[in-house]
Amino acid sequence: MLYVIAIVSILVGYLFGSIPVGYLIARALGIDLLQSGSGKIGGTNVLRAAGLFPSLMTILGDALKGLIPTYFAVLFFSMLPHPEAWAWAPALTGAAAVAGHNHSVFLKFRGGAGGVTALATLGALSFPGALIAAAVAIVMIVITRYASMATFSGAVTGLLALIVFAILGIAPAAYILFGVIVLGLVSWALRPNFARIRAGTERAIGKKEEDIKTLR
């Protein structure tokens, strides 16, 4: 029965993550986010295409859709007699939420890069780890002004933090699985961004997007 609950938890995580918050907000404003800018549905593309407030609402929604299912998974499985044996369930629930954001079933498996969703999900698994990852991401934004570099650096830092915490006995070793999967998902999603960085054409945060497609 517990295995069934774990599988359901992972599926719920994916479905929560698949909610295309940014796409829906932009669509309500008459903007086709999938055809505008980078084509991603995260807060950065919403900022360029629709403005600050829609971007902030997107960031909040993307955070909650990762945080909620993962938090409840952690809460449930931590109450079991041997919670460390079930730590893989909330870890995979969180990873599934990030996978849902990056490959939404509601958008024919298109989505974003998963930075905000991954950070919020990490917060449910390890709040100190999320704080460290967020700090590194903020530093990278200040230094590079590239959201892609902040997202990638946050994912790498999150994984390293989970590894260190597992060694110290602060977090279950199974949480490392979350970090590995998320780093893979983020790296895959950011391939076009890495290519633009090498070419010197990556979009900086704060630059207004000119390629905006409206709904007809």
VOBA-1610 file (N, C-alpha, C; in pm, whole numbers, padded with zeros to 5 digits, always signed):
BEGIN
Met+00083-00121+00000Met+00000+00000+00000Met+00087+00127+00000Leu+00196+00123+00075Leu+00283+00240+00081Leu+00349+00269-00054Tyr+00378+00161-00127Tyr+00436+00181-00260Tyr+00335+00247-00354Val+00209+00213-00339Val+00103+00276-00419Val+00095+00425-00385Ile+00100+00455-00256Ile+00096+00595-00213Ile+00217+00671-00267Ala+00333+00606-00268Ala+00454+00671-00320Ala+00440+00701-00468Ile+00386+00606-00543Ile+00367+00626-00687Ile+00267+00737-00713Val+00158+00738-00636Val+00057+00844-00650Val+00119+00980-00618Ser+00202+00983-00514Ser+00269+01108-00476Ser+00356+01160-00589Ile+00428+01072-00653Ile+00515+01112-00765Ile+00432+01164-00882Leu+00322+01096-00911Leu+00234+01139-01021Leu+00172+01275-00990Val+00130+01293-00865Val+00073+01422-00824Val+00179+01531-00837Gly+00302+01498-00798Gly+00410+01596-00813Gly+00427+01638-00958Tyr+00423+01541-01048Tyr+00438+01573-01190Tyr+00322+01660-01240Leu+00199+01624-01201Leu+00083+01700-01247Leu+00082+01841-01191Phe+00121+01856-01065Phe+00132+01991-01007Phe+00236+02071-01084Gly+00351+02008-01106Gly+00457+02077-01178Gly+00418+02114-01321Ser+00329+02036-01378Ser+00288+02058-01517Ser+00195+02178-01534Ile+00139+02229-01424Ile+00050+02345-01436Ile+00129+02462-01497Pro+00095+02506-01616Pro+00176+02608-01685Pro+00140+02750-01641Val+00181+02784-01521Val+00142+02912-01460Val+00175+03030-01549Gly+00301+03039-01591Gly+00342+03153-01674Gly+00267+03160-01805Tyr+00247+03044-01868Tyr+00173+03040-01994Tyr+00031+03091-01975Leu-00034+03049-01867Leu-00173+03090-01842Leu-00183+03239-01811Ile-00087+03289-01734Ile-00088+03432-01702Ile-00067+03515-01828Ala+00030+03476-01909Ala+00057+03548-02033Ala-00062+03538-02128Arg-00123+03421-02134Arg-00238+03403-02221Arg-00354+03493-02181Ala-00372+03511-02050Ala-00477+03601-02001Ala-00451+03745-02044Leu-00325+03777-02071Leu-00288+03911-02117Leu-00279+03920-02268Gly-00318+03810-02335Gly-00319+03809-02481Gly-00185+03779-02545Ile-00092+03719-02468Ile+00042+03690-02520Ile+00062+03539-02530Asp+00114+03497-02644Asp+00146+03357-02663Asp+00291+03336-02621Leu+00309+03291-02498Leu+00442+03282-02440Leu+00529+03178-02511Leu+00469+03073-02562Leu+00545+02968-02629Leu+00607+03017-02759Gln+00552+03124-02814Gln+00603+03179-02940Gln+00676+03311-02919Ser+00694+03350-02792Ser+00759+03478-02761Ser+00893+03456-02693Gly+00991+03535-02730Gly+01121+03528-02665Gly+01184+03391-02675Ser+01220+03337-02557Ser+01285+03207-02553Ser+01187+03092-02571Gly+01057+03121-02562Gly+00956+03016-02575Gly+00934+02939-02446Lys+01005+02975-02340Lys+00990+02908-02212Lys+00879+02975-02130Ile+00829+02902-02029Ile+00712+02951-01954Ile+00749+03002-01815Gly+00876+03022-01788Gly+00919+03067-01657Gly+00910+03218-01639Gly+00944+03261-01518Gly+00932+03402-01483Gly+01016+03496-01566Thr+01133+03452-01611Thr+01220+03539-01688Thr+01158+03575-01822Asn+01103+03477-01892Asn+01041+03505-02022Asn+00913+03585-02003Val+00841+03559-01895Val+00720+03638-01867Val+00758+03782-01838Leu+00868+03803-01767Leu+00915+03939-01739Leu+00941+04015-01867Arg+01008+03951-01961Arg+01040+04019-02086Arg+00916+04042-02172Ala+00825+03946-02170Ala+00710+03954-02260Ala+00591+04029-02201Ala+00574+04023-02068Ala+00451+04077-02009Ala+00474+04178-01897Gly+00594+04184-01841Gly+00620+04282-01737Gly+00646+04222-01600Leu+00673+04311-01503Leu+00717+04271-01370Leu+00611+04197-01290Phe+00490+04254-01279Phe+00388+04191-01194Phe+00350+04051-01243Pro+00323+04033-01373Pro+00296+03896-01422Pro+00412+03801-01394Ser+00535+03853-01402Ser+00652+03770-01375Ser+00655+03727-01228Leu+00626+03819-01138Leu+00624+03787-00996Leu+00516+03684-00964Met+00400+03696-01027Met+00292+03599-01007Met+00333+03461-01061Thr+00406+03463-01171Thr+00456+03338-01229Thr+00555+03271-01136Ile+00647+03350-01082Ile+00747+03296-00990Ile+00680+03236-00866Leu+00581+03305-00813Leu+00509+03254-00697Leu+00439+03123-00730Gly+00370+03119-00843Gly+00300+02998-00883Gly+00394+02882-00909Asp+00506+02911-00976Asp+00603+02805-01006Asp+00666+02750-00878Ala+00682+02836-00778Ala+00736+02791-00650Ala+00636+02702-00577Leu+00512+02747-00571Leu+00410+02672-00497Leu+00382+02535-00558Lys+00385+02526-00689Lys+00351+02398-00752Lys+00460+02293-00730Gly+00580+02336-00693Gly+00684+02242-00654Gly+00685+02217-00504Leu+00661+02324-00429Leu+00667+02316-00283Leu+00555+02231-00224Ile+00433+02252-00270Ile+00317+02188-00207Ile+00322+02036-00212Pro+00332+01973-00330Pro+00332+01826-00330Pro+00453+01766-00260Thr+00569+01833-00271Thr+00690+01780-00207Thr+00681+01792-00056Tyr+00630+01904-00007Tyr+00616+01924+00137Tyr+00526+01818+00199Phe+00414+01791+00135Phe+00321+01692+00190Phe+00379+01551+00179Ala+00459+01526+00076Ala+00526+01396+00065Ala+00626+01379+00178Val+00705+01485+00205Val+00801+01480+00316Val+00727+01459+00448Leu+00617+01531+00466Leu+00539+01522+00590Leu+00486+01381+00611Phe+00430+01323+00507Phe+00370+01190+00520Phe+00475+01082+00544Phe+00577+01079+00460Phe+00674+00970+00468Phe+00767+00984+00589Ser+00778+01104+00644Ser+00860+01122+00764Ser+00790+01069+00888Met+00660+01045+00880Met+00584+00993+00994Met+00586+00840+01001Leu+00643+00775+00902Leu+00649+00629+00901Leu+00753+00579+01001Pro+00743+00454+01045Pro+00838+00399+01144Pro+00984+00411+01101His+01013+00391+00974His+01150+00402+00923His+01152+00501+00807Pro+01144+00629+00836Pro+01131+00731+00730Pro+01248+00733+00632Glu+01369+00699+00681Glu+01486+00702+00592Glu+01473+00601+00478Ala+01396+00494+00502Ala+01379+00392+00398Ala+01283+00439+00289Trp+01207+00545+00319Trp+01110+00596+00222Trp+01147+00736+00171Ala+01266+00782+00202Ala+01306+00917+00163Ala+01308+00935+00012Trp+01323+00823-00061Trp+01324+00832-00208Trp+01190+00882-00262Ala+01081+00859-00188Ala+00948+00899-00237Ala+00933+01050-00246Pro+00959+01127-00138Pro+00953+01272-00153Pro+01060+01326-00248Ala+01176+01258-00253Ala+01281+01302-00346Ala+01232+01292-00490Leu+01168+01182-00525Leu+01117+01164-00661Leu+00993+01248-00686Thr+00915+01275-00581Thr+00799+01365-00596Thr+00847+01503-00636Gly+00951+01551-00568Gly+01007+01681-00601Gly+01066+01685-00741Ala+01140+01580-00775Ala+01199+01573-00909Ala+01092+01568-01016Ala+00982+01500-00987Ala+00870+01490-01082Ala+00805+01626-01103Ala+00799+01706-00997Ala+00742+01841-01011Ala+00826+01926-01105Val+00957+01916-01092Val+01047+01991-01182Val+01034+01938-01325Ala+01023+01806-01338Ala+01004+01746-01472Ala+00874+01795-01534Gly+00770+01808-01451Gly+00642+01857-01501Gly+00651+02001-01550His+00726+02083-01477His+00742+02222-01521His+00818+02229-01653Asn+00922+02149-01665Asn+01005+02153-01785Asn+00941+02084-01905His+00856+01984-01875His+00792+01906-01982His+00646+01885-01946Ser+00569+01992-01954Ser+00429+01990-01911Ser+00342+01906-02003Val+00265+01817-01942Val+00173+01734-02020Val+00064+01819-02084Phe+00041+01938-02028Phe-00062+02028-02079Phe-00014+02114-02195Leu+00116+02114-02220Leu+00174+02195-02329Leu+00252+02109-02427Lys+00206+01985-02444Lys+00275+01890-02533Lys+00422+01874-02494Phe+00444+01872-02362Phe+00575+01846-02300Phe+00676+01958-02324Arg+00626+02078-02347Arg+00712+02195-02346Arg+00704+02259-02208Gly+00791+02355-02179Gly+00787+02417-02046Gly+00899+02516-02026Gly+00957+02513-01905Gly+01061+02608-01872Gly+01192+02539-01840Ala+01276+02608-01760Ala+01405+02552-01722Ala+01401+02492-01582Gly+01300+02527-01503Gly+01280+02462-01374Gly+01351+02524-01256Gly+01413+02639-01272Gly+01492+02699-01164Gly+01412+02727-01038Val+01303+02801-01051Val+01222+02839-00934Val+01154+02717-00873Thr+01097+02632-00957Thr+01031+02511-00907Thr+01130+02421-00835Ala+01250+02408-00889Ala+01353+02325-00827Ala+01396+02381-00692Leu+01411+02512-00685Leu+01455+02575-00560Leu+01349+02559-00451Ala+01223+02581-00487Ala+01114+02567-00389Ala+01101+02422-00343Thr+01117+02330-00437Thr+01110+02188-00404Thr+01225+02148-00312Leu+01343+02199-00341Leu+01458+02175-00255Leu+01431+02227-00114Gly+01360+02339-00107Gly+01325+02396+00023Gly+01240+02302+00106Ala+01153+02227+00040Ala+01070+02130+00112Ala+01154+02013+00163Leu+01257+01977+00088Leu+01344+01866+00127Leu+01451+01910+00227Ser+01512+02023+00200Ser+01619+02074+00286Ser+01620+02226+00278Phe+01563+02292+00378Phe+01556+02438+00376Phe+01695+02502+00375Pro+01790+02453+00456Pro+01925+02511+00449Pro+01988+02496+00310Gly+01965+02380+00248Gly+02017+02360+00114Gly+01959+02460+00015Ala+01830+02488+00029Ala+01765+02584-00060Ala+01820+02725-00038Leu+01848+02761+00087Leu+01903+02893+00116Leu+02040+02910+00051Ile+02122+02806+00062Ile+02256+02812+00003Ile+02246+02822-00150Ala+02159+02739-00210Ala+02143+02741-00355Ala+02089+02875-00402Ala+01995+02932-00327Ala+01938+03062-00363Ala+02043+03172-00356Ala+02128+03166-00253Ala+02233+03267-00239Ala+02329+03262-00357Val+02368+03142-00397Val+02459+03127-00511Val+02391+03176-00639Ala+02263+03143-00656Ala+02190+03186-00776Ala+02182+03339-00783Ile+02158+03402-00669Ile+02149+03549-00666Ile+02283+03611-00703Val+02390+03555-00649Val+02524+03605-00682Val+02551+03593-00832Met+02511+03480-00891Met+02532+03461-01034Met+02450+03558-01117Ile+02329+03591-01071Ile+02248+03690-01143Ile+02317+03825-01141Val+02368+03863-01023Val+02436+03993-01009Val+02560+03999-01097Ile+02635+03888-01099Ile+02761+03886-01175Ile+02736+03879-01326Thr+02648+03789-01369Thr+02634+03764-01512Thr+02510+03829-01574Arg+02407+03852-01494Arg+02277+03901-01540Arg+02207+03800-01630Tyr+02249+03676-01622Tyr+02187+03568-01699Tyr+02108+03477-01605Ala+01976+03466-01627Ala+01894+03378-01546Ala+01935+03233-01565Ser+01982+03200-01685Ser+02024+03063-01713Ser+02141+03021-01625Met+02237+03110-01606Met+02353+03079-01522Met+02312+03067-01377Ala+02217+03149-01334Ala+02167+03141-01197Ala+02097+03007-01175Thr+02015+02966-01272Thr+01943+02840-01262Thr+02039+02722-01256Phe+02137+02720-01345Phe+02233+02611-01348Phe+02317+02607-01220Ser+02365+02722-01178Ser+02448+02729-01058Ser+02369+02686-00934Gly+02241+02725-00929Gly+02157+02684-00818Gly+02138+02534-00814Ala+02120+02473-00931Ala+02102+02327-00938Ala+02228+02253-00894Val+02344+02302-00939Val+02471+02240-00900Val+02492+02253-00749Thr+02466+02374-00698Thr+02485+02398-00554Thr+02389+02313-00471Gly+02265+02301-00518Gly+02168+02219-00447Gly+02213+02075-00435Leu+02265+02020-00543Leu+02315+01883-00542Leu+02433+01869-00446Leu+02528+01961-00454Leu+02644+01954-00365Leu+02603+01966-00219Ala+02507+02054-00192Ala+02459+02070-00054Ala+02396+01942-00002Leu+02317+01876-00086Leu+02252+01751-00044Leu+02355+01641-00020Ile+02460+01638-00102Ile+02567+01540-00082Ile+02636+01563+00053Val+02671+01690+00081Val+02738+01724+00207Val+02647+01693+00326Phe+02519+01731+00314Phe+02425+01707+00424Phe+02406+01558+00449Ala+02407+01479+00341Ala+02393+01333+00357Ala+02514+01276+00430Ile+02633+01324+00395Ile+02756+01278+00460Ile+02754+01314+00609Leu+02702+01433+00638Leu+02697+01480+00777Leu+02580+01421+00854Gly+02492+01351+00784Gly+02375+01293+00849Gly+02263+01391+00872Ile+02268+01506+00804Ile+02165+01609+00820Ile+02044+01580+00732Ala+02066+01519+00618Ala+01958+01487+00524Ala+01975+01343+00477Pro+01865+01278+00439Pro+01873+01140+00389Pro+01957+01132+00261Ala+02031+01027+00247Ala+02114+01009+00127Ala+02027+01000+00002Ala+01903+00952+00018Ala+01813+00939-00098Ala+01781+01074-00161Tyr+01796+01183-00086Tyr+01768+01315-00141Tyr+01870+01352-00249Ile+01985+01288-00247Ile+02084+01314-00352Ile+02025+01279-00489Leu+01938+01178-00491Leu+01872+01138-00615Leu+01795+01256-00674Phe+01729+01332-00589Phe+01658+01452-00634Phe+01755+01549-00701Gly+01868+01574-00634Gly+01965+01668-00687Gly+02022+01626-00822Val+02048+01498-00838Val+02104+01447-00963Val+02002+01462-01077Ile+01878+01422-01050Ile+01774+01430-01154Ile+01748+01574-01194Val+01738+01662-01094Val+01710+01803-01123Val+01824+01867-01201Leu+01947+01837-01165Leu+02060+01892-01241Leu+02054+01846-01385Gly+02016+01720-01406Gly+02001+01670-01542Gly+01891+01740-01619Leu+01777+01760-01553Leu+01663+01827-01617Leu+01697+01972-01652Val+01760+02040-01558Val+01796+02180-01580Val+01901+02193-01691Ser+02000+02107-01688Ser+02106+02112-01790Ser+02048+02088-01930Trp+01958+01992-01940Trp+01895+01962-02069Trp+01813+02081-02119Ala+01737+02142-02028Ala+01652+02256-02067Ala+01734+02378-02107Leu+01853+02392-02050Leu+01935+02511-02075Leu+02033+02497-02191Arg+02022+02388-02265Arg+02114+02371-02379Arg+02112+02488-02477Pro+01995+02541-02514Pro+01995+02658-02605Pro+02060+02780-02540Asn+02041+02794-02409Asn+02101+02908-02339Asn+02253+02898-02337Phe+02303+02777-02313Phe+02448+02757-02315Phe+02505+02791-02453Ala+02431+02752-02556Ala+02476+02781-02693Ala+02479+02932-02718Arg+02378+03003-02666Arg+02375+03149-02684Arg+02484+03217-02603Ile+02516+03162-02485Ile+02624+03220-02405Ile+02756+03208-02480Arg+02780+03090-02540Arg+02904+03071-02617Arg+02909+03164-02738Ala+02790+03192-02794Ala+02785+03279-02912Ala+02779+03427-02875Gly+02762+03456-02745Gly+02752+03594-02700Gly+02618+03659-02728Thr+02513+03577-02744Thr+02381+03632-02777Thr+02276+03601-02670Glu+02319+03553-02554Glu+02223+03521-02448Glu+02154+03648-02399Arg+02024+03637-02369Arg+01946+03752-02325Arg+01975+03782-02178Ala+02003+03906-02146Ala+02028+03946-02008Ala+01896+03980-01940Ile+01890+03961-01809Ile+01771+03996-01733Ile+01750+04147-01740Gly+01627+04189-01760Gly+01594+04330-01765Gly+01583+04386-01905Lys+01629+04307-02002Lys+01619+04351-02140Lys+01481+04319-02195Lys+01415+04419-02248Lys+01280+04403-02301Lys+01281+04311-02422Glu+01188+04216-02423Glu+01176+04125-02537Glu+01102+04192-02651Glu+01161+04186-02769Glu+01098+04247-02887Glu+01016+04148-02966Asp+01051+04022-02955Asp+00982+03917-03032Asp+00865+03862-02950Ile+00756+03938-02945Ile+00638+03899-02868Ile+00523+03866-02963Lys+00467+03747-02948Lys+00355+03705-03031Lys+00226+03713-02949Thr+00128+03783-03004Thr+00000+03795-02936Thr-00097+03691-02988Leu-00197+03661-02910Leu-00299+03566-02949Leu-00399+03634-03041Arg-00443+03564-03142Arg-00538+03622-03237Arg-00674+03557-03222
//
